[in-house]
Amino acid sequence: MFYNTQQEAFYVYVILCNDNSYYTGLTDDLMRRFEEHINGLYETCYTFKKRPLILEYYETIPFLKDAVERERQIKGWSKAKKKALIQGNFHMLQLLSQCNNLSHHKYKNIEQNINPNLDSARLLHNRPSTTLRIGILGGGQLGRMLLQAAANYPVETFVMENDENCPAAHLCHHFTKGDISNFDDVYNFGKGLTALTIEIEAVNEDALQKLEDEGVRIYPKPAALKTIKNKILQKQFYKDNEIPTSDFIITQNKADLNHHTVFLPAAHKLAMGGYDGRGVELLRTKDDLAKGFDAPAILEKLVTIKKEIAVIIAVADNGENALYPSVDMVFDNRLNLLDYQISPADIPEKVLWKVEAIALKVVKDLKSPGIFAVELFVDIDDNVFVNETAPRVHNSGHHTIEANFSSQFDMLWRVMLGYPLGSTEHILPAAIVNLLGAEGYTGEAIYEGLNEILQIENVFVHIYGKKQTKPGRKMGHITILSKEKQELIHQANRIKQTVKVVARS
Ligand code: AIR
């Protein structure tokens, strides 16, 4: 090979071939050389019939001797190292360089485990988007809606859940059947991924901690998840951080309740594992004590509630945050489940400020990026208390799919992929109605009344694809958009009366 040694610079370049391997070369005319590759000039002698696809990387080097040395160096590098160079991931490059002395087996392991995008969001912003590998623990409706939003981004998605027919199983690129509460299952699932999120709290947080220590980004951080997941720790966290929350007593078993009858009426909430109305019992009088839980729990003084409000907040890796307009939640007291919700909430500005300031404090004190839903009570004197927080996408944010510029699901991808936060502004006010499995029906789900409802304009149906219905199970939701609050309430009631989730008899 002859080079024009009179010229000022030489190029060492890396091209991606159509079999996904890299070819490294040296030239004094980058464009000409690349065209020659494209036209197949080097097919047999250099690339063994690997046609180049893309010129991925080049360096300009002033002296031929240095350029030859650099080409020799890069040629000897592994694919992972070349990839790190192309991505400008110097952290990974360094780590891989240190691995040269290890045995092949060990080296391969490290290579696989090193997250190709360990560098911060700052670096992510500054380079072209590459496809990242992101996992979701849990495959229910929240995972499903996350995946619907993921389809718009350069991301390879992974889901782990016990049930291979779960709502999220068929929307991800890779499904793993596994137990999200088992250490080994979670660790093995997460170790090759760039980032991991959860769609339910009941996951193995020790495995998440180990993964985080090894460089996988976890949303929310395992430490924040640990605090929230256990209702006793969660309540203690509010107390320690002077966040207003209703009074509570910790109970270890059912017998403990007998010592606290003066505290009634109260809500007894299981420390671990409750969701969607499960793990909560209202104890009004002594006669209700038998309904209490025989496991660690909190007994929470009932507040005279005027309103229940939820605020969803997104937090980026760099701490930047974005608040969604608050949501009015109207509950079904019998099932302890959300009945319908309206956003933005109808509350005086002074109360709204309190709500937003308290919700923001909760999220800031948790010190974690991700999406958080803070549920709050407003009492008859307009005092605001935190009820509970979820460190994930949440039922109270489902309307954001149609009603806001960036939905809560879209937002979480922005956070995890290191993109700028989206706008939380609403396009139109919205209401949602949860579609719950009707009382008295258990079995293969069928949906009555959808035809009628789908004739209404500005109504959006979301069926979660759960094969089996049972009383009170969340099977779907319907969103209504309108400028008029009365119209939202009217359509919400109409939907509640018309749509029914029953079972095939
Ligand atoms: N979920 C998680 N925490 C609260 C809720 N609602 C969602 C998640 C989870 C699903 O509910 O998406 O996977 C489980 O619903 P089910 O009906 O299968 O118990």
Residues whose N, C-alpha, C, O or C-beta is under 5 A from the ligand:
A	BS01	AIR	G138 G139 G140 Q141 L142 G143 E199 I200 Y275 D276 R473 K474
